[in-house]
Amino acid sequence: MKIAFIGLGNMGGGMAANLVKAGHAVNAFDLSEEALASANAHGCTTFTDAREAVQGVDAVVTMLPNGGIVKSVYTESVIGHAPAGAVLLDCSTIDVATAKDVIATAEAAGYDMVDAPVSGGIAAANGGTLTFMVGGTEQAFKRAEEVLNPMGKAVIHAGDAGAGQTAKICNNMLLAISMIGTAEAMAMAEKLGLDPQKFYEISSQSSGYCWSLNAYTPMPGVGVESPADNDYQGGFATALMLKDLRLAMDAADTADAAVPMGARAAALYEDFNGAGNGALDFSAIIKMLRG
């Protein structure tokens, strides 16, 4: 299969490389020369024009920063330029309304398209172990599955257009709440004189068990290896978590959903990001809670 991949940042670069490993021919496009050089080194054919990259392909995958860019890329460089039979997959995390709008535009032009945001972070993108939450028709999902499988451990059809984005922002709101709770408990246990490692050993095997504690321990030198053990470098940046929380808050307002814990998590990450910590992994919020 010939696939165009647009957006080769921290996530997209590894994803495109895994498509090459799976035997697909990948046309890669990004505005960054460094990203293009890396894609070329991983076996992609690189382009400096997105319209040229989508010529003659069977599928187009995008991994872009926000909804405005997604909309402009599809309306200006993909729809009407990629072959009519190509399946389109947007793996960016954007607002639900824009996802639905772009898919409706693509379908009106005769394309099958899905929104397919991811969970798993940079390590999973590089390792091909992402989880994809996919919104779109059954036909579009079946076609997209073949493209997504080499990049992930799980590809789940969430529902109609926009359902993937809904699942992503709700999941990440839950993750933010869970991480703050985990960090609070670990910091409190430490201040009360309990060895953090002992707290981890107890809570990770009792009712405190959760992904944030067991699989992504936020305190360095405690529990499993995580970005905390690398001075909170790598992983999932605080600025990106905040972006997802802002999307979740906007969606909650639209749906009139009660999200008191989500709103508090968003406020805490606003403060942490505003203090200059946007590049640190989101688990670094424990630094603020430890004082």
Residue pairs with C-beta under 8 A, 6 or more apart in sequence:
1 24
1 25
1 58
1 59
1 146
1 147
2 24
2 25
2 26
2 27
2 56
2 57
2 58
2 59
3 19
3 24
3 25
3 26
3 27
3 57
3 58
3 59
3 60
3 61
3 147
4 26
4 27
4 28
4 29
4 50
4 53
4 54
4 57
4 59
4 60
4 61
4 82
5 12
5 15
5 16
5 19
5 26
5 27
5 28
5 29
5 39
5 44
5 53
5 60
5 61
5 62
5 63
6 29
6 30
6 50
6 53
6 54
6 60
6 61
6 62
6 63
6 64
6 73
6 77
6 78
7 29
7 30
7 62
7 63
7 64
7 65
7 92
8 16
8 28
8 29
8 30
8 32
8 35
8 36
8 38
8 39
8 63
9 30
9 32
9 35
9 63
9 65
10 122
10 125
11 63
11 91
11 118
11 121
11 122
11 125
12 30
12 35
12 63
12 91
12 125
13 35
13 38
13 39
13 42
13 125
14 122
14 125
14 126
14 127
14 128
15 61
15 63
15 91
15 125
15 130
15 151
16 26
16 28
16 39
16 42
16 44
16 61
17 39
17 42
17 43
17 44
17 126
18 126
18 128
18 150
18 151
19 26
19 61
19 147
19 150
19 151
20 26
20 42
20 43
20 44
21 128
21 150
22 149
22 150
24 147
24 150
25 45
26 39
26 43
26 44
26 45
27 44
27 45
27 46
27 47
27 53
27 54
27 55
27 57
28 36
28 39
28 40
28 44
28 45
28 46
28 47
28 53
29 36
29 46
29 47
29 48
29 49
29 50
29 53
30 36
30 39
36 46
36 48
37 46
39 46
40 46
47 53
50 73
50 77
50 78
51 77
51 81
54 60
54 77
54 78
54 81
54 82
54 86
55 81
55 82
56 83
57 82
57 83
57 86
58 83
58 85
58 86
58 87
59 86
59 87
59 88
59 89
59 143
59 144
59 147
60 78
60 82
60 86
60 87
60 88
60 89
61 89
61 90
61 91
61 147
62 70
62 73
62 74
62 78
62 88
62 89
62 90
62 91
62 92
63 91
63 92
64 70
64 73
64 90
64 92
64 94
65 92
66 92
66 94
66 243
67 92
67 94
67 95
67 98
67 99
68 98
69 92
70 90
70 92
70 94
70 98
70 99
70 102
71 98
71 101
71 102
74 88
74 90
74 102
74 105
74 106
75 102
75 105
78 88
78 106
79 88
79 105
79 106
79 109
79 111
80 109
82 88
82 111
84 109
84 110
84 111
86 111
87 111
87 112
87 113
87 114
87 140
87 143
87 144
87 147
88 106
88 111
88 112
88 113
88 114
89 113
89 114
89 116
89 144
89 147
89 148
90 99
90 102
90 113
90 114
90 115
90 116
91 116
91 117
91 118
91 132
92 117
93 117
93 118
93 165
93 168
93 169
93 172
93 243
93 244
93 247
94 115
94 117
94 165
94 247
95 165
95 247
95 250
95 251
96 162
96 165
96 166
96 169
96 251
97 162
97 254
99 115
99 135
99 161
99 162
99 164
99 165
100 161
100 162
102 113
103 113
103 114
103 115
103 135
103 136
103 161
103 162
104 161
106 112
106 113
107 113
112 136
112 137
112 139
112 140
112 143
112 144
113 136
113 140
113 161
114 134
114 135
114 136
114 140
114 141
114 144
114 161
114 164
115 134
115 135
115 136
115 161
115 162
115 163
115 164
115 165
116 132
116 133
116 134
116 135
116 144
116 148
116 164
117 132
117 133
117 164
117 165
117 167
117 168
118 124
118 125
118 130
118 131
118 132
118 133
118 152
118 168
119 130
119 131
119 133
119 168
119 171
119 172
120 129
120 130
120 131
120 152
121 235
121 236
122 234
122 235
122 236
123 234
123 235
124 130
124 131
124 152
124 153
125 151
128 150
128 151
128 152
128 153
129 152
129 153
130 151
130 152
130 153
131 152
131 153
131 154
131 155
131 156
132 148
132 151
132 152
132 154
132 155
132 156
132 164
133 156
133 158
133 163
133 164
133 165
133 167
133 168
133 171
134 141
134 144
134 148
134 155
134 156
134 157
134 158
134 163
134 164
135 158
135 159
135 160
135 161
135 162
135 163
135 164
135 165
135 166
135 167
136 144
136 157
136 160
136 161
136 164
137 160
137 161
138 157
141 157
144 155
145 155
148 155
149 155
156 167
158 164
158 166
158 167
159 166
165 247
166 251
168 244
169 244
169 247
169 248
169 251
170 248
172 241
172 244
172 245
172 248
173 244
173 245
173 248
173 259
173 262
173 265
175 211
175 212
175 241
176 241
176 244
176 245
176 262
176 265
176 266
176 269
176 282
177 261
177 262
177 265
178 210
178 211
178 212
179 212
179 216
179 218
179 282
179 283
179 285
180 265
180 268
180 285
180 289
181 210
181 212
182 208
182 210
182 212
182 213
182 218
183 212
183 218
183 219
183 283
183 285
183 286
183 289
184 289
185 199
185 203
185 208
186 196
186 199
186 200
186 213
186 218
186 219
186 222
186 286
187 286
187 289
187 290
189 196
189 199
190 196
190 199
190 219
190 290
196 219
196 222
197 221
197 222
197 223
200 213
200 217
200 219
200 222
200 223
202 208
203 209
203 213
204 213
204 214
204 223
212 218
212 283
213 223
214 223
214 224
215 224
215 226
216 224
216 226
216 227
216 235
216 283
217 223
217 224
217 226
217 228
218 226
218 228
218 283
218 284
218 285
218 286
219 228
219 286
220 228
220 229
220 231
221 229
222 228
226 235
226 281
226 283
227 233
227 234
227 235
227 281
227 283
227 284
228 281
228 283
228 284
228 286
232 280
232 281
232 283
232 284
232 287
233 280
233 281
234 281
235 281
235 282
235 283
236 281
236 282
237 278
237 279
237 280
237 281
237 282
238 269
238 272
238 273
238 277
238 278
238 279
238 280
238 281
238 282
238 284
238 285
239 273
239 278
239 279
240 282
241 269
241 282
242 266
242 269
242 270
242 273
242 278
245 262
245 265
245 266
245 269
246 266
248 259
248 262
248 266
249 259
249 262
249 263
249 266
251 257
252 258
252 259
252 262
252 263
268 285
268 288
269 282
269 285
271 288
272 284
272 285
272 288
275 288
277 284
277 285
277 287
277 288
